Amino acid sequence: MKKGGFTLIECLVGLALSLFVISTGLEFFIRAEKAFLRLKEREEAGQAALAALDRVRIDLLHAGRGLSLEIGLGLVEAAEATAAELRTMSLEKTLTLAADAQAGETRLPLESTADITAGQQLALREGASGEVRTVVRVDTVAVIIDAPLERGYAREAAFLSLIERVTYFLDGNAHILRRRVNTSPAQPLLEGAAGAVWSLDAATPLVRVRLELDTKGAHPHEATVFLKNAALAR
């Protein structure tokens, strides 16, 4: 009569089969986890790129806001695009002269210099002429500009506009798309950016933006924006 139980060979065969099944399952699980992480990374990179494009789109839609007459006179452009940078200009606030400004002066007396910082641009306009100057110093009652005025401006008739300039550029070494407002430190907008390409068709006027990601398998994201304020100004 045979006693119940397994022989040594049967135990070894069963153990080998169990190890095979377990190792196969672990390998499948590891591959599935890696595939999931790749998909998650790609999805997160795509969402970040779309968020960055939305921020660029908002700035482009605001480009030229409040500067219709300045754009019409050719003093400023709503947007500018170079290989290195994409810039937009819009009105930050209007200013008021505290006294008449004379031709050749570099000091502009203002009723208030709040929120003005060195490096910002001012658009001065009276009638059908004007000019743009950069602020180099600010005190409590006036600003110092980078070049003498070409003409005089009457306190009651002149219009002064403080321009907000937003600049986008790619920090290629860090693979970061950055956004800078006026002369403030540039803030990271999109990490993992392999490329940023923009172009401006002034005749249309349309701006095309393309963001490329360094995440494997991630597709480029593009947007085309119509500069409505620039079109209305012209």
ABEGO torsion letter per residue (X at the ends): XBBBEBBAAAAAAAAAAAAAAAAAAAAAAAAAAAAAAAAAAAAAAAAAAAAAAAAAAAAAAABGBGAAAAAAAGABBABBBBAABBBBBBBABBBBBABBBBBGBABBBBABABGBBBGBBBBBBBEABBBBBBBABBBAABBBBABBBABBBBAAABBBBBBBBBBBBBBAAAGBBBBBBEABBBBBABBGBABBBBBBBAAOBBBBBBBBBABBGBBBBBBBBBBAAAAAAX
